[in-house]
Amino acid sequence: MTRVDAHHHVWDLALRPHAWLDGPEAAPIRRTFTLDDLAPEAAAAGVTRTVLVQVLPDAGETREFLALAADSDLVAGVVGWADLTRGRRVADDLAALRAAPGGGLLAGVRHLVQGEADPGWLRRPDVRAGLAAVADAGLAYDLLVLPHQLPAAIDTVRALPGLTFVLDHLGKPPIASGRLDPWAALVTELAAEPNAYCKLSGMVTEADRDHWTPDDLVPYADTVLTAFGADRTLFGSDWPVCLPAAGYREVTDTAAALTARLTPAERHAVFTTTAERVYALPPS
């Protein structure tokens, strides 16, 4: 089975600073990562296409990612960044990105909501107007939120039924603590909205990075797979952010183990067809 990795990053520290890499936990990944670094890892794991996701709130980075994707046989789509607080002017920003080299590969937009101090940031009228512009452009929106921000995310998904929302990293549940609620109840409520999807990604970095086992992840993966179903769940490696906890092949193999109870068609959805549909990728 060929696979789509619906969530990974690259960064070049020579191009722009990445302040988020300054902490001690980020020391193992405080270097440049390129598509050339990813390619052999992806091939070994059976991944033939990927979605490259923004790292910084910087439209210049998104333009660079689109140009990278245009020259790559691996990257099939880019989730970039736009300033959603610009409201309806976001439409102009998205049009400019699409006019840039590789702009046809723009598949979605993401903002680092997890870094916003206001837990209701997604409820702001200007942000909602910006999200409406993303919907009008026919793009998906990646939700990067923490569990306490899920209520605002749920309200926003309900308010914009025409926009496809993709929850990154299961909404970052507290895996290291072993707690399920209130995260599980909130994610299940989000999954009740038909325009909400979820990435099976980012789990190893929310677990005990030095001592996690696949069994630690099972309750969280099962919650998402039960709530969203395979047709609204998609695999992502979160490489290279995953590396302090697990290598690319280990993340991929763990995701395969966590979905082993599914039918072959359901596994194909999680690893391929859901991502194709959400991000309008060319079919395999």
Stockholm file with secondary structure:
# STOCKHOLM 1.0

chainA/1-284         MTRVDAHHHVWDLALRPHAWLDGPEAAPIRRTFTLDDLAPEAAAAGVTRTVLVQVLPDAGETREFLALAADSDLVAGVVGWADLTRGRRVADDLAALRAAPGGGLLAGVRHLVQGEADPGWLRRPDVRAGLAAVADAGLAYDLLVLPHQLPAAIDTVRALPGLTFVLDHLGKPPIASGRLDPWAALVTELAAEPNAYCKLSGMVTEADRDHWTPDDLVPYADTVLTAFGADRTLFGSDWPVCLPAAGYREVTDTAAALTARLTPAERHAVFTTTAERVYALPPS
#=GR chainA/1-284 SS CCEEEEEECCBCTTTSCCGGGCSGGGGGGCSCBCHHHHHHHHHHTTEEEEEEECCSSCHHHHHHHHHHHHTCSSEEEEEECCCGGGGGGHHHHHHHHHHSTTGGGEEEEEECGGGCSCTTGGGCHHHHHHHHHHHHTTCEEEECCCGGGHHHHHHHHHHCTTSCEEEGGGGCCCGGGTCCTTHHHHHHHHHTSTTEEEEECCHHHHSCTTTCCHHHHHHHHHHHHHHHCGGGEEECCCBTTTTTTCCHHHHHHHHHHHTTTSCHHHHHIIIIIHHHHHTTCCCC
#=GC SS_cons         CCEEEEEECCBCTTTSCCGGGCSGGGGGGCSCBCHHHHHHHHHHTTEEEEEEECCSSCHHHHHHHHHHHHTCSSEEEEEECCCGGGGGGHHHHHHHHHHSTTGGGEEEEEECGGGCSCTTGGGCHHHHHHHHHHHHTTCEEEECCCGGGHHHHHHHHHHCTTSCEEEGGGGCCCGGGTCCTTHHHHHHHHHTSTTEEEEECCHHHHSCTTTCCHHHHHHHHHHHHHHHCGGGEEECCCBTTTTTTCCHHHHHHHHHHHTTTSCHHHHHIIIIIHHHHHTTCCCC
//
